[in-house]
Amino acid sequence: MKQNEVLKILNRIMELELAGVVRYTHYALMVYGFNRIPIVDWLQKNADEGLLHARQAGELVTWMGGHPSLVIGPLLESHKHDIGDILRESLEHEGEALKAYYALLALVKDKDVRLEDYARDMISQEVAHQDEVNKMLRKPGQTEPFKQ
């Protein structure tokens, strides 16, 4: 297993997850209108989950003898705060995290069971999250997946 590459990807994951914490917190603050309460609650839960995911990646970094990053991934302020815009930005951000988890899986597959299980579990969670957002972006009655 290429430990330095694994550490690099785990740190990238940590950075992306921390960026998600900031994004979802910001999004939750910018929601207005009749459906504010359930949407804010959902966004805040995503921020909490991102922090948990960042901590998990950081723990793996330190368990492997690495140093966790202090960098936060890219933050985009589009100044678009329509719920649809927020969800589309979320879908794009989650896609970047998913790529990082797949890259980790490719490096550790059949080499480290713990890291492989971690990567697979996170991929499953990220895909489920993308599916949830995708359904939220559909119009009522629309069964075809939303395409960006």
Stockholm file with secondary structure:
# STOCKHOLM 1.0

chainA/1-148         MKQNEVLKILNRIMELELAGVVRYTHYALMVYGFNRIPIVDWLQKNADEGLLHARQAGELVTWMGGHPSLVIGPLLESHKHDIGDILRESLEHEGEALKAYYALLALVKDKDVRLEDYARDMISQEVAHQDEVNKMLRKPGQTEPFKQ
#=GR chainA/1-148 SS CCHHHHHHHHHHHHHHHHHHHHHHHHHHHTCCSTTHHHHHHHHHHHHHHHHHHHHHHHHHHHHTTCCCCCCCCCCCCCCCCSHHHHHHHHHHHHHHHHHHHHHHHHHHTTTCHHHHHHHHHHHHHHHHHHHHHHHHHSCTTCCSCCCC
#=GC SS_cons         CCHHHHHHHHHHHHHHHHHHHHHHHHHHHTCCSTTHHHHHHHHHHHHHHHHHHHHHHHHHHHHTTCCCCCCCCCCCCCCCCSHHHHHHHHHHHHHHHHHHHHHHHHHHTTTCHHHHHHHHHHHHHHHHHHHHHHHHHSCTTCCSCCCC
//
